[in-house]
Amino acid sequence: MSLNNTPLQPSLAGRFDFPPFKGKAQTPTLKGPNADFLRRTLKSIWVLSIMIIVFGVQVCHAQLSDRFEISGYLQGMPVRMAVDLPEPFGEETFWEYRIQNRLNFRWYASQEITVNAQMRTRFFAGDLVKDIPGYADAIDRDEGWFNLSWLIAEEESWLLHYIPDRLNMEWNRNDWRVTLGRQRINWGINTVSNPNDLFNIYSFYDFDYPERPGSDAVRIQKFLDWSTRVELAYSPASDIKESVGAIMFATNSRGYDFQVIGGYYQNRLALGGGWAGSIKQSGFKGEVMLFSSLDEDPGNEKTNLLMGISIDHIFDNSLYMVVEGFYNHAGGRDNFLLFGSTLSADNPSFSRYQLMAQTSYPFSPIWNGSFAAIWYPDEEALFMSPSFSYSIHQNIDINLLTQIFIGSSDSAFGSAGSVAMASVKWNF
């Protein structure tokens, strides 16, 4: 069923959180009896060129000098999404086919300077491109200060998109390190919810982006000794109120890593920290953060307290398990829209309380299985995600994954639906 003429309420845990559809912009086009054929041919050449570059990189990979490093992967993935849409549509099923290529470049320009560039090129085809208004606009979006997103080609039922998520220069001298450009600043500690991660919050439900997003920022690190450092980072924004700047002090004491963070987060003051250590043979981690708004915001509380604690353990038979509890004072149905808001460091969950358990087990050296579940008690909802991976070759893996949301009738999770995907991934 086509949705092109009907506004679509977001579904599937925010996956349809797209900007309003305003139609295609008027751009110069080819004219004449053969215009459609020429346009499709040119776009096909773009697709073919990208694929040739990917394989060409492999040929010259072994010939590069020691000052260059190239790695990445090529991944094919069919995705099935079953959602419960508002009337008159009801339950709908969408199929999408994705091809994703990632390239990672590193150039050691000198003993002190390193240049990093990492990019992802993705091909989407299927029902979502064809039936969901504004889908291409949602893909062609860059959250950084610089808009580096490029929609290479778009047709009725497919599109090709490119974006660099790492593009930076790193300077190292003695105990100093300065990184300028698009980078990942990872201050988070826990598995699911990371209020300490002021610069690069990510979604646990994003199953095809293990690298996680980067941000346009400058980062200065001073290493005082083997376990102690001070970091200062700043990420600008077009609206200065939406910028992020913070300082972190990290050290180790009695077998525990500690960090203290203070700074400015999108017109709010932020103060908190985290730890990582062990109790006997089990890992013990946690994050705490307090945010306080600089301006009054009617309808929202001025301060928000976030706290997450996790315990993980590896058993003698190699079974790994982690349990994490999280409290978000501002979360929940009353003031958090599951389908209208994106996750942020000051509100990184779908409910006030959540309890997560995840386990993984290597059945053999080439076969691994895992299962994750999150319980949202105040939403009366449950998220479950089993997955399996199999290595058919040294650099080729097969993955199967399912995501299922179950919720009460008055909960936003009740119509979130489910996702099933399979992928073949070649790493180089």
C-alpha positions, -999 to +999 in steps of 0.1 A: +000+000+000+015+034-010+017+061+017+029+089-006-003+110-001-008+102+036+011+116+066+027+087+084+031+087+122+065+075+131+068+039+142+093+012+150+112+029+178+117+062+159+129+047+127+103+068+108+112+100+126+115+120+094+111+156+085+078+167+070+076+158+033+075+188+011+080+172-023+111+171-044+130+203-050+130+217-085+165+209-100+178+211-136+169+179-155+176+164-188+149+170-214+139+152-246+126+118-257+157+100-243+160+120-210+147+093-187+170+067-203+201+091-200+193+100-164+190+064-153+222+055-172+242+083-155+230+072-121+238+036-128+273+047-138+276+063-104+266+031-087+290+010-108+318+035-102+315+032-064+316-006-066+347-005-089+365+018-064+357-005-035+372-035-053+401-014-067+411-005-033+416-041-025+440-046-054+463-017-043+459-024-006+490-046-004+511-021-024+506+009-001+536+021+020+538+017+057+525+053+061+491+044+049+464+020+062+432+010+045+404-012+059+367-015+058+339-039+048+312-045+022+278-057+036+246-068+020+214-068+042+177-076+035+155-060+062+119-068+071+099-044+092+064-051+105+046-021+120+012-012+133+002+020+116-027+044+124-060+038+107-068+033+079-036+013+073-033-009+103-006-035+102+019-031+074+051-050+063+080-033+046+109-049+029+142-031+023+175-042+007+207-025+017+243-026+005+268-008+027+304-001+021+328+013+047+362+026+040+387+036+067+419+055+057+448+065+080+478+084+068+508+088+091+520+122+077+548+124+102+558+112+136+535+137+152+506+141+127+481+114+117+451+120+093+420+099+096+392+096+071+363+071+075+332+070+053+301+049+046+284+046+013+249+030+014+225+017-012+188+015-002+161-002-023+126-014-015+093-003+001+106+023+024+122+044-003+091+040-025+063+044+000+076+065+029+074+103+023+106+121+031+127+089+035+155+101+013+156+134+033+159+115+065+189+095+051+205+126+036+210+143+069+242+154+087+240+162+124+275+178+124+285+214+121+295+208+085+270+192+062+290+165+044+261+143+035+257+135-002+227+119-019+245+106-049+215+092-068+178+088-061+151+069-080+115+059-072+125+027-054+162+031-046+188+057-035+226+059-030+240+079-002+275+088+010+287+105+043+321+107+061+317+101+098+354+105+107+375+132+091+402+146+114+438+154+120+456+142+151+487+157+166+508+139+192+538+152+211+551+138+243+521+138+267+499+159+245+473+149+219+451+173+199+424+160+175+406+185+152+377+175+129+350+149+127+357+123+154+342+101+180+346+113+216+336+083+236+332+091+273+304+065+280+310+034+301+278+014+303+264-008+275+230+007+268+226+042+284+255+066+285+248+100+301+285+106+303+287+105+265+280+141+259+293+143+224+283+111+207+252+096+222+240+066+202+210+043+200+213+007+213+186-002+187+206+009+157+216-026+144+236-017+113+260+011+126+286-005+150+310+023+145+286+048+159+284+085+148+311+111+151+309+148+159+327+179+145+349+189+174+383+198+188+397+176+215+427+183+237+442+155+259+470+158+284+483+125+298+497+130+333+508+094+338+498+059+327+464+061+342+456+098+346+446+123+320+427+155+314+405+161+284+389+192+271+365+190+241+343+214+223+317+208+195+303+239+179+268+243+165+251+268+141+231+280+171+257+285+199+231+274+225+232+239+209+269+236+212+287+212+236+318+218+256+332+198+286+363+189+306+370+154+319+395+142+346+402+105+345+424+084+368+428+050+384+427+042+421+427+008+438+419-011+406+390+013+396+389+037+367+372+070+377+362+100+356+347+133+366+330+155+339+317+190+340+306+213+312+280+228+290+255+207+270+230+225+247+220+253+270+223+231+301+250+228+327+263+192+331+281+176+361+288+140+368+311+111+363+315+074+362+336+044+372+347+009+360+361-018+382+353-052+396+338-070+425+356-103+429+354-118+394+326-096+381+328-062+364+311-033+381+304+000+362+283+031+365+275+065+353+259+095+370+250+128+354+231+159+366+218+184+340+205+219+349+189+242+323+202+278+321+168+291+309+133+284+321+115+258+299+078+258+306+065+222+309+099+207+316+118+203+348+149+226+353+171+197+364+174+161+354+192+133+372+205+102+353+221+071+369+231+038+354+248+008+371+258-024+354+274-057+364+290-081+339+306-116+343+323-142+321+316-177+333+341-206+330+322-220+299+327-186+281+291-175+287+291-137+290+263-118+308+257-082+317+228-067+337+222-029+337+197-007+356+190+028+345+171+057+361+161+088+340+141+113+361+128+131+330+120+099+310+086+082+307+053+086+289+045+119+305+073+140+289+092+118+265+078+111+230+091+078+217+084+086+181+089+123+182+122+127+200+157+115+193+179+103+221+202+128+238+227+127+266+203+145+289+174+122+281+188+089+267+160+065+274+124+057+264+112+055+300+120+066+336+132+032+346+147+004+325+164-029+333+186-045+306+200-080+305+223-093+277+241-126+272+263-140+245+278-175+241+304-188+216+290-222+206+321-228+186+350-207+172+329-198+142+294-197+157+281-172+182+247-164+197+234-135+218+202-123+234+193-089+248+162-078+266+151-045+281+122-041+305+104-007+308+083-011+340+066+023+339+057+018+302+046-019+308+068-028+278+095-052+268+122-052+241+138-085+229+166-090+204+181-125+196+210-126+172+234-152+157+266-149+138+285-174+117+319-171+102+320-189+068+355-176+060+383-157+077+369-124+065+333-132+057+305-134+084+268-141+083+245-124+108+209-129+118+191-104+141+155-097+153+141-068+173+107-071+189+088-045+209+059-056+231+039-030+251+005-023+267-022-009+246-017+026+260+021+025+256+040+038+227+058+005+225+025-013+218+027-003+181+065-003+177+064-035+157+094-057+149+125-059+127+142-090+112+174-088+092+201-110+077+235-098+065+266-110+047+297-090+056+331-091+040+358-074+061+391-063+045 
